[in-house]
Amino acid sequence: MLRASRKQELKERIFAQSIELFKEKGFDNVTVEEITQACGIAKGTFYNYFPKKEAVLLHLAVSQLESVHETIQHNKNMPDLKRQLLHLFSNLFHPYAEQPDMVRLVVSEMMRADMFINAEMRIIAKFRQALAALLEDAKSQGQLTKQAASEDIAAVLTGVYFNSLMIWLSAGTDALQIETLFQRHFDIVWEGIRSGGAVEQ
């Protein structure tokens, strides 16, 4: 357990140092050798954690997906579906508040480069699948009627989240404000879910 914790700490340190170099010099101008020198590690160690430099940028999205699965598992017995969903999305907004410059850099670079699109789309698809599975569980517990298609609701919720992300990126808004905006949009969507298929609480 301790070994796994130390490995995760080193991975996060490589990620953080890489982001600092990307901010300073631009992603295209930073080499793996520069990253390893800044971290005080061998190149082989870097490749143990990231198969290539581009994988560093994907680390945030992968971490967010892991957070989704962990949050769903932790809250699986929560009887209120709306609270469960809001808690899940709130956790996703934490990095926005804690490291806004890092998130802006990572997302901007990934949007700029075509090489990330396929990988990012696969992560988004897994995100939707996780939400759809959560909604299916809610149906089995009587929190959502079977009239609503879980995949469709998951797609709409994913769209609301990423719309909030794009607004935040373009406006430079405070992370707490954008989470409030997300919750307002979520409430509108939730009313549609309730009228179209959610069981009245």
C-alpha positions in Angstrom: 0.0 0.0 0.0 2.8 2.4 0.9 4.7 1.5 -2.3 1.6 2.3 -4.3 1.2 5.6 -2.5 4.8 6.6 -3.2 4.4 5.6 -6.9 1.3 7.8 -7.1 3.1 10.7 -5.4 6.0 10.4 -7.9 3.5 10.4 -10.8 1.8 13.5 -9.5 5.2 15.2 -9.0 6.2 14.4 -12.6 2.8 15.8 -13.8 3.1 19.0 -11.7 6.7 19.6 -12.8 5.8 19.0 -16.5 2.9 21.5 -16.2 5.2 24.1 -14.8 7.6 23.6 -17.8 4.7 23.7 -20.2 3.5 27.0 -18.7 7.0 28.5 -18.9 8.0 27.3 -22.4 5.0 26.0 -24.1 4.1 22.3 -24.6 5.8 21.9 -28.0 9.0 23.4 -26.7 9.5 21.1 -23.7 11.3 17.7 -24.1 11.0 14.6 -22.0 14.7 15.1 -21.1 13.9 18.5 -19.6 11.1 17.1 -17.6 13.3 14.3 -16.2 16.1 16.7 -15.3 13.7 19.0 -13.5 12.3 16.0 -11.6 15.7 14.5 -10.9 14.7 11.1 -12.4 15.9 8.9 -15.2 14.1 8.9 -18.6 13.1 5.3 -18.0 11.4 6.3 -14.8 9.3 8.9 -16.7 8.3 6.3 -19.3 7.2 3.9 -16.5 4.5 6.4 -15.7 3.8 8.1 -19.0 4.4 6.3 -22.3 5.0 9.7 -24.0 5.0 13.4 -23.3 1.4 13.8 -24.6 0.2 11.3 -22.0 1.0 13.9 -19.3 -1.8 16.2 -20.5 -4.2 13.3 -20.5 -3.4 12.6 -16.9 -5.9 15.2 -15.7 -8.8 13.7 -17.6 -7.8 10.2 -16.5 -7.7 11.4 -12.9 -11.1 13.0 -13.3 -12.6 9.7 -14.6 -11.0 7.8 -11.7 -12.6 10.4 -9.4 -16.0 9.7 -10.9 -15.8 6.0 -10.3 -14.5 6.5 -6.8 -17.3 9.0 -6.0 -20.0 6.7 -7.4 -18.7 3.7 -5.4 -18.5 5.8 -2.2 -22.0 7.2 -2.6 -23.7 4.1 -4.0 -26.0 3.8 -1.0 -27.0 7.5 -1.0 -30.8 7.5 -1.3 -31.1 10.9 -3.1 -30.1 10.7 -6.7 -29.9 14.5 -7.2 -27.6 14.9 -4.2 -25.4 12.1 -5.5 -25.1 13.6 -8.9 -24.3 17.1 -7.6 -21.7 15.7 -5.2 -20.1 13.8 -8.2 -19.9 16.9 -10.3 -18.7 19.1 -7.4 -15.7 16.8 -7.0 -14.9 17.3 -10.6 -14.8 21.1 -10.1 -12.3 20.9 -7.2 -9.2 21.1 -9.4 -10.7 24.3 -11.0 -10.5 26.0 -7.7 -7.3 24.5 -6.4 -5.2 24.8 -9.6 -7.0 26.9 -12.1 -3.9 27.8 -14.2 -3.0 24.1 -14.5 -6.5 23.1 -15.6 -6.7 26.0 -18.2 -3.3 25.0 -19.6 -4.1 21.3 -19.9 -7.6 21.8 -21.5 -6.3 24.5 -23.8 -3.5 22.4 -25.1 -5.7 19.3 -25.5 -8.2 21.3 -27.5 -5.5 22.8 -29.7 -3.9 19.5 -30.7 -5.7 17.0 -33.0 -3.6 14.1 -31.4 -5.6 14.3 -28.2 -9.1 14.2 -29.7 -9.5 10.4 -30.0 -8.1 9.8 -26.5 -10.3 12.5 -25.0 -13.4 11.2 -26.8 -12.7 7.7 -25.3 -12.5 9.2 -21.8 -15.7 11.2 -22.3 -17.4 8.0 -23.5 -16.3 6.2 -20.4 -17.6 9.2 -18.3 -21.0 8.9 -20.0 -21.1 5.2 -19.4 -20.3 5.6 -15.7 -23.2 8.1 -15.4 -25.5 5.8 -17.3 -24.6 3.0 -15.0 -25.4 5.2 -12.0 -28.7 6.1 -13.4 -29.5 2.4 -14.1 -28.8 1.7 -10.4 -31.1 4.6 -9.5 -33.9 2.9 -11.6 -33.4 -0.4 -9.8 -33.8 1.4 -6.5 -37.0 3.2 -7.6 -35.4 6.7 -7.8 -35.9 6.9 -11.6 -38.6 5.4 -13.7 -37.7 3.1 -16.6 -39.3 5.6 -19.0 -36.2 7.7 -19.1 -33.2 6.4 -21.2 -30.2 6.4 -19.0 -27.8 6.9 -21.9 -29.7 10.0 -23.0 -29.8 11.5 -19.5 -26.0 10.8 -19.1 -25.3 12.5 -22.5 -27.2 15.6 -21.4 -25.5 15.8 -18.0 -22.1 15.4 -19.7 -23.0 18.2 -22.1 -24.0 20.5 -19.2 -20.7 19.8 -17.4 -18.5 20.5 -20.5 -20.5 23.6 -21.4 -19.7 24.9 -17.9 -16.0 24.0 -18.5 -16.0 26.0 -21.8 -17.6 29.0 -20.2 -15.1 28.9 -17.5 -12.2 28.7 -19.9 -13.4 31.5 -22.1 -14.5 33.9 -19.4 -11.8 33.3 -16.9 -14.5 33.1 -14.2 -13.8 32.1 -10.6 -14.2 28.3 -10.1 -16.8 28.8 -7.4 -18.9 30.9 -9.7 -18.8 28.4 -12.5 -19.9 25.6 -10.2 -22.8 27.8 -9.2 -23.6 28.3 -12.9 -23.4 24.6 -13.5 -25.8 23.9 -10.6 -28.3 26.4 -12.1 -28.1 24.6 -15.4 -28.3 21.3 -13.7 -31.5 22.3 -11.9 -33.1 23.0 -15.2 -32.1 19.6 -16.6 -33.2 18.0 -13.3 -36.7 19.4 -13.7 -36.8 17.7 -17.1 -35.6 14.4 -15.7 -38.2 14.6 -12.9 -41.1 15.4 -15.3 -39.9 12.8 -17.9 -38.9 10.0 -15.7 -37.8 10.7 -12.1 -39.8 9.4 -9.3 -41.2 12.1 -7.1 -39.3 12.3 -3.8 
